[in-house]
Amino acid sequence: MGKVRAEYIWTDGQTPTNKMRCKTRILDDHRDLASDVSRIPEWGFDGSSTYQAVTSHSDCDLQPAYVLPDPMLGPPNILVLCEVFLPNGEPHPSNSRQALRNAVEKYKHLEPWFGVEQEYTLYEPDTGRPLRWPVGRGYPAPQGRYYCGVGCDEVYGGEFVRDHTAKCLAAGISLYGTNGEVMPSQWEFQIGTLPPLEVADQLWLARWLMYRLGEKRHVVMKLDPKPISGDWNGAGAHTNFSTAAMRTAPGGLKAITDACEKLGRFHKEHVAPHVYGADNHLRLTGRHETCDINTFRYGAGDRGASIRIPAKVDRDKSGYLEDRRPAANMDPYRVCTAILETVCGEGFKADTFAYFKS
């Protein structure tokens, strides 16, 4: 009988930004594991080493929640995204996925869809500088030539990006695009359009694949919202959102503007460091696209706004909105929960993710 390497992947309890952890379990391959997460056994880990427990009560449980084929090792090996639970069967306080599960159950009749545009920066591990940036002799040429650029002088890290794209597609992750970003060594991939839990699960696994590829290629991937101070763009995770009502003309545009108004009323709760990302104030200055962190506005085709209504959506009178506020280091479970509760419910409560408050 053959064996399967199952990579159990979860998010830890670091605050306000949780990080990824993983370990490998060897399983028999007779279970058709890649197609049915319910066939994958639960496991455990030492929570005292992941900021999720104390030594005297260190056991935490991993409950498989989402599975994809492992494109790094190939079939029949699998990637197993897990939720963290306490030994008594309760979700761990750091388990932000369970909050999104609850929100999805409440609002599934509204048919919410999400897409996420994940920006990130590639770094040299030995110098701590962005990939191919000069060491000890200043900076690259100013921004303007790098966004969607072509050629060795304008594209830093293209082979890494193409490798990551291929691995994501092989795993079944719903990428719908990639591009070079405004700052050299900065990139973006987009995931969606998908239901809330699936888009968040796939984003975490796409990030995990980037970290793993970085080990192979000796490149560091970071999600810092402001990688380099000064006149350089920050890194965000623009989040696209719609409900069935927003996608349906002729009333869709009214539903979209109503959603924007609601998001504005809860702006402060959303941009809290433990919700839309830590250090986001360094990115949201109002100088490099998107409003400053203390200002909220929305507009059609306005990339300087907090919420952009795409010009085509404005013309068609239906579609989706783009929330430009989330930072690159955001937890998609928390962002999707905040948007669902605000747009579809009575509003987002700041203490929903109290475990992660800074």
C-alpha positions as CSV (number, residue, x, y, z in Angstrom):
1,M,0.0,0.0,0.0
2,G,1.3,3.5,-0.9
3,K,1.7,6.4,1.4
4,V,0.6,10.0,1.3
5,R,2.4,13.0,2.8
6,A,-0.3,15.2,4.2
7,E,0.9,18.7,5.1
8,Y,-1.3,20.0,8.0
9,I,-1.4,23.8,7.8
10,W,-2.9,26.2,10.3
11,T,-2.6,29.8,11.5
12,D,-1.0,30.5,14.9
13,G,-1.8,32.8,17.8
14,Q,0.7,35.7,17.1
15,T,-1.0,39.1,17.6
16,P,-2.1,41.2,15.9
17,T,-0.8,39.3,12.8
18,N,-1.1,35.5,12.9
19,K,1.4,33.5,10.9
20,M,1.4,30.1,9.2
21,R,2.5,26.8,10.7
22,C,2.7,23.3,9.2
23,K,3.8,19.8,9.9
24,T,3.7,16.6,7.8
25,R,1.8,13.4,8.6
26,I,2.2,10.1,6.7
27,L,-1.1,8.5,5.8
28,D,-2.2,5.5,3.8
29,D,-3.4,6.4,0.3
30,H,-6.5,4.2,0.1
31,R,-8.9,6.9,1.4
32,D,-9.2,9.2,-1.7
33,L,-8.0,11.9,0.6
34,A,-7.6,14.8,-2.0
35,S,-11.4,14.7,-2.8
36,D,-12.9,14.4,0.7
37,V,-11.7,16.4,3.7
38,S,-13.9,14.3,6.0
39,R,-11.6,11.3,5.4
40,I,-8.5,13.1,6.8
41,P,-7.9,12.4,10.5
42,E,-7.6,15.0,13.1
43,W,-4.2,15.7,14.7
44,G,-2.7,17.6,17.5
45,F,0.2,20.0,18.2
46,D,2.0,21.8,21.0
47,G,0.2,25.1,21.3
48,S,2.7,26.5,23.8
49,S,5.1,26.8,20.9
50,T,2.7,28.7,18.6
51,Y,1.3,31.3,21.0
52,Q,-1.9,29.3,21.5
53,A,-1.4,27.6,24.9
54,V,0.7,27.5,28.0
55,T,3.2,24.6,28.7
56,S,1.0,23.1,31.5
57,H,-2.0,22.9,29.1
58,S,-0.2,22.7,25.8
59,D,-2.3,20.3,23.7
60,C,-4.3,21.8,20.8
61,D,-6.2,20.0,18.1
62,L,-6.1,20.3,14.3
63,Q,-9.4,19.7,12.6
64,P,-9.0,19.4,8.8
65,A,-11.2,22.0,7.0
66,Y,-10.1,22.2,3.4
67,V,-7.9,20.0,1.2
68,L,-6.1,20.4,-2.1
69,P,-3.5,18.4,-4.0
70,D,0.1,19.2,-3.1
71,P,1.6,20.7,-6.3
72,M,5.1,20.8,-4.7
73,L,5.3,17.0,-4.1
74,G,2.7,15.9,-6.6
75,P,-0.1,13.3,-6.2
76,P,-1.2,11.6,-4.1
77,N,0.2,14.1,-1.6
78,I,-2.1,16.7,-0.2
79,L,-2.3,20.1,1.6
80,V,-4.7,20.1,4.5
81,L,-5.8,23.5,5.9
82,C,-6.9,23.1,9.5
83,E,-8.9,24.9,12.2
84,V,-7.5,24.9,15.7
85,F,-9.6,23.6,18.5
86,L,-9.2,23.2,22.3
87,P,-9.1,19.7,23.8
88,N,-12.7,20.2,25.0
89,G,-14.0,20.5,21.4
90,E,-14.4,24.3,21.5
91,P,-12.8,26.5,18.8
92,H,-9.6,28.0,20.0
93,P,-9.9,31.8,20.6
94,S,-7.4,32.4,17.8
95,N,-9.6,30.4,15.3
96,S,-10.8,33.2,13.1
97,R,-12.2,30.8,10.6
98,Q,-15.0,29.7,12.9
99,A,-16.2,33.4,13.1
100,L,-16.5,33.4,9.3
101,R,-18.2,30.0,9.3
102,N,-20.9,31.6,11.6
103,A,-21.3,34.6,9.4
104,V,-21.6,32.5,6.2
105,E,-24.4,30.4,7.8
106,K,-26.3,33.6,8.7
107,Y,-26.0,35.3,5.3
108,K,-25.7,32.4,2.8
109,H,-29.2,33.2,1.4
110,L,-27.7,36.5,0.1
111,E,-25.2,34.6,-2.0
112,P,-22.1,36.6,-1.1
113,W,-19.0,36.3,-3.3
114,F,-15.5,37.5,-2.7
115,G,-12.2,38.1,-4.6
116,V,-8.9,39.1,-3.1
117,E,-6.0,40.9,-4.8
118,Q,-3.0,39.9,-2.8
119,E,0.1,42.2,-3.1
120,Y,3.4,41.0,-1.7
121,T,7.1,41.9,-1.9
122,L,10.1,39.6,-2.7
123,Y,13.3,40.0,-0.6
124,E,16.9,38.9,-0.7
125,P,17.3,36.7,2.4
126,D,21.0,37.7,2.9
127,T,20.7,41.4,2.7
128,G,17.2,42.1,3.9
129,R,16.6,44.3,0.8
130,P,13.9,43.8,-1.8
131,L,14.9,41.4,-4.5
132,R,17.6,42.9,-6.8
133,W,17.6,46.3,-5.1
134,P,21.0,47.9,-4.9
135,V,22.9,47.2,-1.8
136,G,24.8,50.1,-0.3
137,R,24.2,52.4,-3.2
138,G,20.8,53.9,-3.0
139,Y,17.6,52.8,-4.6
140,P,16.2,51.7,-8.0
141,A,14.9,54.3,-10.4
142,P,11.7,56.0,-9.1
143,Q,8.3,54.3,-9.5
144,G,6.5,54.6,-12.9
145,R,8.3,52.1,-15.1
146,Y,7.6,48.9,-13.1
147,Y,3.8,48.4,-13.0
148,C,3.0,45.5,-15.4
149,G,6.5,46.0,-16.8
150,V,8.4,43.8,-19.2
151,G,12.1,43.1,-19.4
152,C,15.0,42.4,-17.0
153,D,15.5,46.0,-16.1
154,E,11.9,46.4,-15.0
155,V,10.8,43.0,-13.8
156,Y,12.4,41.7,-10.5
157,G,11.4,38.1,-9.6
158,G,9.3,37.1,-12.7
159,E,10.5,33.5,-12.6
160,F,9.4,33.1,-9.0
161,V,6.0,34.5,-9.8
162,R,5.5,32.2,-12.8
163,D,6.5,29.2,-10.7
164,H,4.0,30.2,-8.0
165,T,1.2,30.6,-10.6
166,A,1.9,27.2,-12.0
167,K,1.8,25.6,-8.6
168,C,-1.4,27.3,-7.6
169,L,-3.1,26.2,-10.8
170,A,-1.9,22.6,-10.3
171,A,-3.4,22.7,-6.8
172,G,-6.8,23.9,-8.0
173,I,-6.5,27.4,-6.6
174,S,-8.8,29.8,-8.4
175,L,-6.2,32.4,-9.6
176,Y,-7.6,34.8,-12.1
177,G,-4.5,36.9,-12.7
178,T,-1.1,38.1,-11.7
179,N,0.9,41.3,-12.4
180,G,4.0,43.3,-11.4
181,E,3.1,46.1,-9.0
182,V,4.1,49.8,-8.8
183,M,7.2,49.2,-6.6
184,P,10.0,47.0,-8.1
185,S,10.1,43.5,-6.5
186,Q,6.4,43.9,-5.6
187,W,3.8,41.7,-7.2
188,E,0.1,40.8,-7.0
189,F,-2.0,37.7,-7.6
190,Q,-5.8,37.6,-7.6
191,I,-8.1,34.8,-6.2
192,G,-11.8,34.5,-6.9
193,T,-14.6,35.0,-7.5
194,L,-15.6,32.5,-4.8
195,P,-17.8,32.0,-1.7
196,P,-16.3,33.5,1.5
197,L,-14.8,30.4,3.1
198,E,-13.4,29.1,-0.1
199,V,-11.7,32.4,-1.1
200,A,-10.1,32.7,2.4
201,D,-9.0,29.1,2.5
202,Q,-7.4,29.4,-1.0
203,L,-5.7,32.6,-0.1
204,W,-4.0,31.1,2.9
205,L,-2.8,28.1,0.9
206,A,-1.6,30.3,-2.0
207,R,0.5,32.2,0.7
208,W,1.8,28.9,2.0
209,L,2.9,27.9,-1.4
210,M,4.8,31.2,-1.8
211,Y,6.7,30.6,1.4
212,R,7.5,27.0,0.4
213,L,8.7,28.2,-3.0
214,G,10.8,30.8,-1.3
215,E,12.6,28.0,0.6
216,K,13.4,26.3,-2.7
217,R,14.5,29.5,-4.6
218,H,16.1,31.2,-1.6
219,V,13.7,34.2,-1.8
220,V,11.8,35.7,1.1
221,M,8.1,36.7,0.6
222,K,6.8,39.4,2.9
223,L,3.3,41.0,3.4
224,D,4.5,44.2,5.0
225,P,1.9,47.0,4.3
226,K,4.8,49.5,3.8
227,P,7.9,47.6,2.7
228,I,10.0,50.7,2.1
229,S,9.5,54.1,3.7
230,G,9.4,57.2,1.4
231,D,7.9,57.6,-2.0
232,W,7.2,53.9,-2.6
233,N,3.8,52.2,-2.8
234,G,2.6,50.1,0.1
235,A,1.2,46.6,-0.2
236,G,-2.5,45.9,0.1
237,A,-5.1,43.1,-0.3
238,H,-7.9,44.8,-2.1
239,T,-11.1,42.8,-1.4
240,N,-13.9,42.6,-3.9
241,F,-17.4,41.8,-2.7
242,S,-20.9,41.4,-3.9
243,T,-24.2,39.8,-3.0
244,A,-26.9,38.5,-5.4
245,A,-28.7,41.9,-5.1
246,M,-25.6,43.8,-6.0
247,R,-25.0,41.7,-9.1
248,T,-28.6,42.1,-10.4
249,A,-29.6,45.1,-12.6
250,P,-31.3,47.5,-12.4
251,G,-31.2,47.8,-8.6
252,G,-27.7,46.5,-8.2
253,L,-25.9,49.8,-8.1
254,K,-28.3,51.1,-5.4
255,A,-27.4,48.0,-3.3
256,I,-23.7,48.7,-3.9
257,T,-23.9,52.3,-2.8
258,D,-26.0,51.2,0.3
259,A,-23.2,48.8,1.1
260,C,-20.7,51.6,0.8
261,E,-22.6,53.8,3.2
262,K,-22.8,50.9,5.8
263,L,-19.0,50.3,5.4
264,G,-18.4,54.0,6.0
265,R,-20.4,53.9,9.3
266,F,-18.1,51.1,10.6
267,H,-14.8,52.4,9.1
268,K,-13.0,52.7,12.4
269,E,-13.9,49.1,13.4
270,H,-12.7,47.7,10.0
271,V,-9.3,49.5,9.9
272,A,-8.4,48.3,13.4
273,P,-5.0,46.5,13.3
274,H,-6.4,43.2,14.3
275,V,-9.0,43.3,11.5
276,Y,-7.7,44.9,8.3
277,G,-4.0,44.5,9.2
278,A,-1.3,45.8,11.4
279,D,0.8,48.8,10.5
280,N,-1.8,49.7,7.9
281,H,-1.5,53.4,8.9
282,L,2.0,53.4,7.3
283,R,0.4,52.5,4.0
284,L,-2.9,54.4,4.2
285,T,-1.4,57.9,4.2
286,G,-3.5,59.3,1.2
287,R,-0.3,59.7,-0.8
288,H,0.0,56.4,-2.7
289,E,-3.6,55.5,-3.7
290,T,-6.4,54.9,-1.2
291,C,-7.6,57.5,1.4
292,D,-5.6,58.0,4.6
293,I,-6.7,55.7,7.4
294,N,-8.8,58.3,9.2
295,T,-10.8,59.2,6.1
296,F,-13.6,57.3,4.3
297,R,-15.1,57.9,0.9
298,Y,-16.2,55.9,-2.1
299,G,-16.5,56.7,-5.8
300,A,-16.8,55.2,-9.3
301,G,-13.4,54.5,-10.8
302,D,-11.6,56.2,-7.9
303,R,-8.4,54.4,-6.8
304,G,-7.8,57.2,-4.3
305,A,-11.0,56.2,-2.4
306,S,-11.5,53.8,0.4
307,I,-14.1,51.9,-1.7
308,R,-13.9,51.9,-5.5
309,I,-16.9,51.1,-7.6
310,P,-15.4,50.0,-10.9
311,A,-16.3,52.2,-13.9
312,K,-17.9,49.3,-15.7
313,V,-20.0,48.5,-12.7
314,D,-21.2,52.1,-12.6
315,R,-22.1,51.9,-16.3
316,D,-23.8,48.5,-16.0
317,K,-25.7,49.5,-12.8
318,S,-24.7,46.2,-11.2
319,G,-21.7,44.2,-10.1
320,Y,-19.4,44.5,-7.1
321,L,-17.4,46.9,-4.9
322,E,-13.7,46.9,-4.2
323,D,-12.6,47.6,-0.6
324,R,-9.1,49.0,-1.0
325,R,-8.4,49.3,2.7
326,P,-7.2,45.8,3.8
327,A,-3.4,45.5,4.2
328,A,-1.4,42.8,2.5
329,N,-0.9,41.1,5.9
330,M,-4.6,40.8,6.7
331,D,-6.3,37.6,7.7
332,P,-9.0,36.9,5.0
333,Y,-11.2,35.2,7.6
334,R,-11.4,38.4,9.6
335,V,-11.8,40.7,6.6
336,C,-14.6,38.6,5.0
337,T,-16.4,38.4,8.4
338,A,-16.2,42.1,8.9
339,I,-17.6,42.9,5.4
340,L,-20.4,40.3,5.8
341,E,-21.5,41.5,9.2
342,T,-21.4,45.2,8.1
343,V,-23.0,44.9,4.7
344,C,-25.4,42.0,5.3
345,G,-26.1,42.4,9.1
346,E,-26.4,45.1,11.7
347,G,-22.7,46.0,11.7
348,F,-19.3,44.7,12.7
349,K,-18.4,44.4,16.4
350,A,-14.9,45.4,17.2
351,D,-14.5,42.6,19.8
352,T,-15.3,39.8,17.3
353,F,-11.6,39.0,17.2
354,A,-10.6,40.0,20.7
355,Y,-7.8,37.4,20.8
356,F,-5.9,39.3,18.2
357,K,-6.2,42.9,19.6
358,S,-2.8,44.6,20.0
